[in-house]
């Protein structure tokens, strides 16, 4: 499934998977998912084997778990072998050689069987059975040793072979020892001695081999077993020599011990649940498109079949209503009052609330619908408001507002909302049909919701002179029709269930070469043919049954028995119809309420997404505005190279104030701090105003005022000592002085590069740009002024 969805290879998706050989510590890389799958299976087997070794063998549960994990490890390595047999090109490292994997699997099973022997020994099983289990362990180790060929030896540790041989000899010795106990119980003392001698021979060989393998833990175990067998052998030899004097068979003449015929351990494969597959819905886009086409064809087939079912059901019901069935039968069997079956149905309606229940359901339905509509409107309002704010900022700041437009980001949210609105509109149309049906049948719905006495009073009785009529045949036909309709409804449910589980994505992904999608569609749609055939047979049977019912009902109606019941039958028939309408309306209204509740839950989730989106956008907006402000401050600081100088002569200040050229009280030239506003924003008058006292603090150096624009005659005069004070005016250093003063009313030109549309500049930045323009004009003059602002 994953391989079909992710074409990972050298030509398409190039992802390299790396594997380190478990024994040689050498790395291998391949661009193949099958190689990675093999790596995962090897790791699973390794983890299981490690888990088996971690279990405590001192208790029964630990021994069971250890054996189970060894079998799971064997299963993982067996699955890996099966995979690599199908994909031999993936065998690129020694530990994944098929011969190596066969050996590892056999080793895992041998150790699992060894756990069974330990469990049997702890449970004090009979010596005969213990000897057979030990012989089976020895056989598993012998098989593993047989698989340890040159290929395996080159890929693994050489000491493994010595360990296998030692374990083979150990369990042969244990098998002989347990068999000797059984022989002793059977009074076969000579054979007992022979088996104990054979056991000691195998154990001594095992001790030599395990010593070469340098496995201290196994060596200690073999030593303990050897001591136990040695004591038992010496005792048996002594008893046989002194008491029994039986012939002791030679080692070569001893019969072999047969292992258990039934295997106690087997590989347990790794189970992968398809229910937890993360990639079930992840399919290529082309496959998704093809699956959508199939889904539409399938949906069209289901719609046609369901429409035919509903049409035939309606036809049967209307035919019965037109014939007054089954009301006329009930009425005939109950000469007066309400037939008992009908009365039970009417009581059930009354206990549920009757028409009052329907009104409450309609009211609740409309309330839920309005709530859903309100949520939709709220979501639209929130999205529109956020988009309007974003567009306003973009209109004002232009390129200085670089974030992605809201209309682009909200396409998914608006699309999801549009889908919900479409469903909501469709459901409201269905609601209108339900309400219309309620209003059309309101009169009889109110009647069947009345008391039992009111209902009985509405139904006329049967004439006493009415003849008897055999209704058994008509009843049987009506029963056959009811059975047919019930079976048809089951077929309709089966049709829907089959369609809901019908997913051809996997078959479209794995489509064979030369086979078209249309042929796949045609084959898959054939699964509906058996249900369609049953439905066609049902429609044909209905036609025949209705024809027979009509004929039999005509006989009944034309008889004296039937003709006397026309008024009574009409009333009962209308009651039956009102009962059906009641239950249909109740079901439709409750189904609509469930829909609106489900839709409301989805809308709440969407509303939460929208709220999270707007919160994120608001945060982004605040960060962006802060960044723009910081950039403007940096721009202003870079354009206003500020120097501190003495104020101009008092007559210059007086002349400028009297001329009214620079209105310092204009908001465009306000300083940001109120502590400087009294000096820098004084209203100009006809006479020179006194300069501030020496204690007045200087204005901030990052701002400058129009006092810095001096003409050449004013700047040539030095300030008098009397005019010197602590108030100093910040100004642009090394800028030439211009003879033409700047007036705020002069049209503003920002140089060769106009500002960006909607760009924002504070008053100080505008002044800096204006000075830049004035500097450019001065440099263009033939005789630029050499007078500078004094430092």
N, C-alpha and C positions, 0 to 999 in steps of 0.2 A: 504493500500500500504506500509506504513512504517512497520506495524507489520510483513508483509511477508518478508521484507528485513532485519529486525533486530530481530532475535529470542531472545528477552530479557525475560529470565525466570530464575528460580533457577538452571537449569541444563546447560544452554548455556551461554548467555551473562548476567551476574549478575550485573545489575545496579539498585540500589534502588532509587525510587522516593518518596520523602517525602511531606506530606500534613499536614497543620495545620488546625484543625477544626475552622471554621469561628466564632463559638459562644463559644466553650469551651476552645479554645487555647491549644488544645492537639494535639500532633504530631502523625502521622501514616505513616508507610513506607511499600511499596510493590515493588516487582520486576516484574512490569507489565507495558507495554506501554498503555494498556487500562485504567489503573488507572491514569497514567499521562495525558491521553487524557481527562478523566473525570475532572481532576484538571484544565486543561486548559479551558474546557467549563465552569466550575464554575467561574473561574476568568474572562472570557469574559462576562458572565452575570453580575458579580459584577461591572466590569468596565462600562458597559452600564448603569446600574442603577445609579452609581455614576455620570456619565456624565449627566444623565437626571436631577439629583438633582442640578447640577451645573448651569443649564440653567436659565436665567432670565425669570420669568413668567410675567414680566411687558410689554412685547411686543409680537406680534403675532408670530414672527419667533422663539422666545425662547420657547413659549408654544408648537409649532409644533415639534421642535427638542426634547423637553422633552418627549412628547408623543411617538415619533418615537423610542427614545432610550429605553423607558420602554417596548415597544413592542419587540425590539431586545433582551432585557434582558430576557423577557418571552420566546422568541424563543430559546435562549441559554440554559435555564433551561429545556425547553421541550426536546431539543436534548439530554441533559445530562440524563434525565429520560429514554428516548428511549435506550440510550447506556447501562445504568445500568440494564434495564429490560432484555437485551440480555446477560449481564455479571453480574449476581447478586453477584458473588463472590468478585467483586470489591467494594461492599458497606461495608466499614469497619469503617466509621466515621459517626457521627450523622447528620452533615449538608448535607450529600449525601444520606440520607434515601429517598426512593421514596415518602413517604408521606410528608416529609419536602420540597422536590423539587416541588411537586404539589401545596403546599401552597404558596411557593415563586413565582411560575409562576402566580398563581391567584392574588397575591398581586401586581405584576408588571402590570397586565392587569387592575386592579382596578385603579391604579394611572395613567395609560395611558388614561383611560376613564375620569378620573377626569380632565386631561388636556383638553380634548374635551369640557367638561362643561365650563371651564374657557374661552376657545376660543369662545364658543357660547355666553356666557354672555357678553364678550367684544364686540362682533359683534351685540349686541342688537337683538338677534333672538326673535321670537314670544314666549310668555310665555308658550303656550301649548307645543312647542317643547322643551323649556328649562326644563319644568317639567318632560318630558319623559326622557331626557338625565340625569337629576339628579336622577331619579328613577333607571336608568340603572347603574349609579355609585354606588348607594346604594346597588343594587343587586350584583355587583361585590365584594363589601366589605363584604356583607353577605355570599357569597360563600367562600371567603377567610377565614372568621371567622369560617365557618362550617368545614374547613379543619384543623383548629387549634385544633387538638386533643392532647391526652396525649403525644404521641410520639413527636409531633412538639413542645409542650410546654417544654419537657425535653431537646430538642435540641437547643431551641432558648431562647429569652428574654421573660419573662412573661408579660412585659408591652405591647408587641405587640398586645396581645388579647384585652386589654383595648382600644388601639388605633383603632383597627378594629371596635369594637363596637361603639366607639364614631363617627367614620366616617360614619358608617351605619346610625346612628341616625341623624347626621348632614345633609346628603343628602336626607333623608326622609323629614326632615324639609324644605330643600330648594325646594324639589319637591312640597310639599304642598303650600309653599309660592308662587311659580311661577304659580301653578294651581289657587290659589286665585285671582291672577291678571287677569287671563283669565276669571274667573267667574265674576269678577267685570265688565269686558268689555262686558260680556254677560248679564248684569243686574241681576245676580243671587246673591243678596247681602247676603241672609241667608247662602247659601253654602259657600260664600266667608269668612264669619265670622267663620264658622265651620272649614274650612281648615286652617285659620290663627291660631285658637286655637290649632289645631292638630300640626301645625308647631312649635308653641311655646313649646308644650309638648315634641316633639322630640329634639328640641334644648336644652331645660333644661336638658334632660337626657344625651345628648352629652356633655354638660358642666361638669356634675358630673363625667362622665367616663374619660374625658380627664384630669381632675384635678388629678385623681388617677394615670393616666399614666405619669404624670409629663412632659407634652409636652407643653411648654409655647407658642410656635409659633402657634400651632393648637388651643390652648385655647384662644388666642387673636382673632383669626379669628372667632371662634364660638361666642365670646362675641359681636363682631361687627355685625355679622349676627343677633344675638338675639335682639340687640337694634333696628335694622332696622325693623325686623318683629314685635317687640313690638309696635313700633310707628304705623305701618300699621294696626295692630290688634285693637289698641285703636281707631283709626280713623274710621275703619269699624264698630266697635261696636257702636260708638257714632252715626254714620249716620244711621245705621239700627234701633237703638232705637228711634231716633227722626223723621226719615223721612219714611223709607221703611217698618219697622215693619214686616219683613219676619221671618218665622220660622227658627231657627238655628238648624240644625241636630246635634245629639250627635256624639261624636268621633267614637263610635263603628259602627254607621250607615253610616259613610262616605265611598263611594266606593274607592277601591284602585286605585292607578295611575299606569297604564300599562307602562312599559319601552318600548323603541324602540325594534321592532322585529328583525331588522337587526343589527348585531354586528358592532360597529364602530371601534373596535380594535381587533387585532389578533396577535398571536406570529409570529415574523419574524425570520426565521432560519438564522444561520451564514452560509454564502456562502463561500466555499473553492474552489478556482480556481485550476483546474488541470494543467493549463498552467504554473503556478508558482511553480509547485512541484519540490523541490530541489533533490528528490531522484528518479526521473524518470529513470535515467540511472544507478542508483546504484542498482545492482542486485547481488545475490549470484553467485559465480564463476561457480558452476554446472549449474545454470540456464543460465548463459552467454554462456557456451559451448553448451547447448542444443539449445539456440536461434541461435547460429552461424550455427548449423547443419540445422535448419529450414530455415535460410536465404539463405543457399547454395542451398537447394532444391527449394526454391522459385525462386532464381536467375536462376537456370537451367530451370525451367518451363518458366520463362519470356523470356530467351534467345531462347528457342525452338519456342515459339509462334511468337516472333518478326522475327526470321529467316524465318518461314513459311510465314509470312505477306510480308516480303521483297521479298522472292522468287516468290510469286504469283503476287506481283506488277510488278516485273521485267518481269515476263512471259507475263503479259498483255501488258506492254509497248513494249516489243520486238515483240509480235504478231502484234500489230498495225503498228510498223515500217516496219515489213516485208510485210505487206499488203499496205503500203503507205498511211495509214490513220493517221490523218484526212486530210493530205496534198492533196490527190487526190480529195477530196470533195471540198476543198477550191479552188483548181486549176480549177475544172470543173465549179464552180460558178463564177470564175473570169477568163474569156477567155484569158486575157493578163495581164501583170504586176504582182504585188504581191497582193494576197488576203488581204482584209482590216484587218481582225483579226491578220493575221501574220505580216502585216505591222506595226500595233500598238505595237506588242511585240518587233519588231526589233527597232522601234524608242525608246522604253523604254530602251533597251540594250544600244543603242547609247548614250542616255542622261546620263546613269550611267557611261559611259567611255569605255564600251565594253572590249576588251581584255587588254587594258591599265589598267583598274581597276584590272583585275585578276593579272597582273604582279606586280602591286603595293601591292596588298594583299599578294602575295607570298613573296615578298621582306620583307614586314613588319612582316610576319609570321616567316621567317627565322631569322630576327633580334631579335624578342622576344625570339625565341628558343635559340639563341646564348647567350642572356643575362641570361636566366635561367641556361644554362649550365655553364656560367662563374661564377654565384653565387654558384652553386654546387661545382665547382672546388675550389673556394675561401674558402668555408666552410671546405672542405676536407683538404686543405692546412693548415688552422688554427688549426684544430684538430690534424693533423699529427705533426705539429711543436710543439704544446704544449705537445703531448705525447712523442715526441723525447726528449725534454728538461727534462721531468719528468723521463724518462728511464735513461738518462745520469746522472742525480743527484743520482738516485737509484744505478747505477752501481758504482759510485765513493764513495758514502757514506754508501751503504749497509743498515744495520739495523738502522743506524743513520738517515735514511730518511724514517720515519714511515708513511707518508700519503698514502691514498688509490691510487692505480695506476690509471692513466688516462684512460686506456683501460676499466676498470671496470665502471668508472663514465660516460663515453661517449657512453655506449652501447645504451641508449635510443635515444640520439641525432643522432648517426650513423644509428640506425634503422629507425628513421624518415626520415633522408636524403636518405637512401637506398630506402625507399618507394617512395619518390619524384623522385629519379633517375629512378626507374622502370617505373613510369608513364611517365616520360620525354622520355625514350627510346621507349615506346609504341606509344607515340604521334608522335615521329619522323618517326616511321614506317608508321603511318597513313598519315603523310605529304608526304612521298615518293609516296604513292598510289595516293594522290591528284595531285601531280606534274606530275606523269606518265599519269594520266587521262587528265591533261591539255595538255601535249605534244602530246598525241594521237589525240586530237581533235583541235589542234592549228590551222590547216589550215582553217577549217570551222568557228572557233571562230573569226579568222581575217576577214573572208568574211562577217559574220553577223554584224561585227563592222564597216563596211564601210558605205559610204554615200548611200542615198536612190537611187540615179541614178545608182550607181555601182551594188546594189542588183537587181534592175529591169533588168539591162542588162544581168545578169547571168541566168535569168529565161526564158525558151523558151515559146512561145505562143501556143494556142490551134488551131487546124485545123478548118477552116470555115465549113467544111462538117460534123462536128461532130453532131451526133443525140442527142436528148434530152433523159434524163434518170431520173426516179423518185427516188430521194435520201431520201425521208422522212422516210422510214422504216430503212434504214442504219443509218440515223442521230439519230433516236430514240434509236437504239441499242447502239450507241456510248454514248449517254446521260446516258443510264442505267448503262453502264460500269463506266463512270465517277462518278456517284452517288454511285455506289458500292465501288469504291476505296476511296472515301471521307468518307463513313461510316466506312470502314475498318481502316482508319487512326484514326478516332475518337475512335474506339475500342482499338487500340494500345495505344493511350494516356490514355484511361481509365484503361488499364491494368497496365501501368507504375505508374499511380497515386495510384491505389489500392496497388501496391507493395510497394510504398514509405511510405504509412501509415500503412502498415501491420507489427505490432509489437506484438509478442506473449509472451513477457517476463512476463507480469502480469498473463497471463493464466498458464504459466509454473510454476510461483511462487506459485499460488493457486491451483495447480493440485490436484485433489482428490485422495484419497487412492485407490489403485487397478487399476488406470488408467495409462497407459504407455505414455511416450513422443511420441512414434510413432503414437499412436491413436490420440493424440492432433494434430500432424503434418498433419495427414490425414484429420481430420475434418477441420482444418484451410485452407488447400489447396483447399478444396471444394468451397471456395468463388470465385475461379477463373473459376469454371465450366460454369456458365452462359456466360461469355465472350468467353470462348473457344468454346461453342456450337454455338454462333453467328458467330465466325470466320469460323468454319467448314461449316456453311451454306453459308457464303460469298464465300468461295473457290469453293463450288459446283455451286453456281449461276454464278460465273465468267466463269467456264468451259462451261456452257450452253450458256452464252452470247457470248463468243468468237467463239463458234461453229457457232452460228447464224450469227455473223458478217462476219465470213470467207465465209459462203455460199452466203450471200448477196453481199459481195465485189467481189466474183468470178463472179457473174452475171453482176455486174457493169463493171468489168475489161474486161470480154469477149465481152461486147457490143462494138459497134462502138464508143460510147461515151468514154468508158474507154480506148480502145486500142490506141486512138490518144493522150493520155496524159502521156505516159510512161516516156518520158524524162522530162517533166515538173513536174510530180509527184515525180520523183526521187530527183530533185533539191529541191523542197519544203520540202520533207520529211527530207532531210539532214539538211535543215535550222531549221526545227522543232526540230530535235534531237540536233543540236548545241545550240538552245535556252535552252533546258532542261539541257544540260551539263553546260552551262554558269551559270544558277541559282543554280545548284547543287554545282559547284565549288565555287561560291560566298558564299553560305551558309556554305560549309565545311571550307573554309578559315577563315571566320569570327568566326565560332565556335572554330577553332583552336586557333585564336588570343585570344578569351575570355578565353580559357583554359590556355594558357601561361600567360596571365595577372593574372588570379586567382592563378596559380601555383607560379608566381613570388611573389605575396603577401605572400603566405605561406612560401616561401623560405626566404623572408626578415624577417619574424617573427622568423624563425629558425636561421637565421644569427644573429639576435639580441640575441637569447638565447645563442648561441655559444659565442658571444662576452662577454656576462655577465658571462658565465661560465669561460672563459679564464681570465677575470679580477679577478674573485674570486680566481681562482687558482694562479694567479700571486701574489695576496695579501697574500694568504696562504703560498706561497713559500717564500716570503720575510720575513714573520713572523717566519717561520720555520728556515730559515737560521740565522736570528737574535738570535733565541733561541739556535741553535747549537753553535754559536760563544760564547754566554754567558756561556753555559755549559763547553766549552773548557777553557774559562778563569777561571771558578771556579775550574775545574780539575787541571789546572796548579797552581793556588794559593794554593790548598790543598796539592800538591806534592812538592812544593818548600817552605819549612819552612826557611825563610830568616833571617839571622843575619848580623849585620854590624860589621866588624873587621878591624884592621890595615892591611896595605898591607904587603906582605911577604918581606923579606930582598932583597936588591937590587941585590945581587949576584944570588938569586933564580930567580928573574925576568930575569936577564941577561942570566942565564943558559938556562932557558926555551925559551927565544927568540933566543938564538944562536943555540939551538938544532933543532929548526923548528918543534917541536912536535905539536905546536898549532898555526895554521895559523889564526891570529885574523882578517885578512882581508877577510876571507871566508864569503860569504853571509849568511851561516847558523848560524853565530854567531854575526850578526849585531844587535846593539841595536836600538830600534825603534826611538830614538830621535837623530837628527843631532848634538845637542849640546854636546853629549858624544862620538861621532864617532871619533874625532881626537885623543883621548887618548886610547880608547878601540880597535880601528881597525888599529893601526899602523902596517906598514909592517915590519916583523922581519928582522934583519940584523945580521952580524957576530959578532958585538960588542954590548954591552949593551947600549940601548938607554936611554937618561936621562929621569927621572921621570917627570910627569907634575908638573907645579908650584902649590903652595899652593892655588892659587885662582881658580883652576879648580873645577867645581862642581862634586859631586859624581854621578855615574850612577844610574838609577832607581833601587830601591830595589827589584823589581819583576823579575829581570833578573840576571843571573850569567854567568861568563865567565870561560874558561878553566884554568885561573890562580888559581882557587880554588883547583885544583887537585895537591897536594903537596906530595912529598915522605917523608919518615920518617926522613931522615937526614936533610932535609931542614927545616922541621917543628920544629925540636928540637932547632934550633937557634932562638934567639930573635932578633927582628929588632933593628937596631941601632937607636939612637935618631936622627941622621942626616937624616935618611931615612923617618922619620915620617912626614907626610903632610896631607892635608885635603882630598886628594883623597882616598877613601876607597872602597874596593872591596866587593860587596855583595856575600855571600856564604851560603851553607847549614850548619846550626849549628848542632853540635853533630853527624856529620857523620865521620866514621873512615877514616883515610888516607891510601891510597893503594900504595904499592911499585911499582905496574905496572901502568905506565901512560896510559892514554886513547888517542888513535890516531883516528882521523876521518875516516881513511881508514880501521880501524878494522871492520869486519863484525858485524852488529848491531843485538843484541839479546834482546828481550824485556821481558824476564822472562818466567815463566811457562805458562802464558796466552798470546797467540799471539794477536795482534790487530785485530779488525774486518776488513774483506775485504773491501777495499775502504775507510777505516777510515782516517780522515785527522788529522795530528798533525803538529803544527807549530814547528820551530827549538827548542824553549825553552822547549816545552813539550817532544820532543825527548831526549833532554839532561837530563831531569828529569827522564825519563824512563831508560836511560842508567845508571845513578847514582844508580837507584833502583836495576838494575841488578848487578852492581859492589858491592853494599852492600850485596846482597845475596851471592855472591861468597866469600866475605871476611868472612861472618859469618860461611861459610862451612869449613874454614881453621882451622887446629888444634890449632894454636897459633895466634889468631887474634891480630892485632896491638892495643895497648892501647894509641896511640898518636892521639890526636884530634886537630882539627883546633882551634887555640887560640881564645878566646872570646875577 
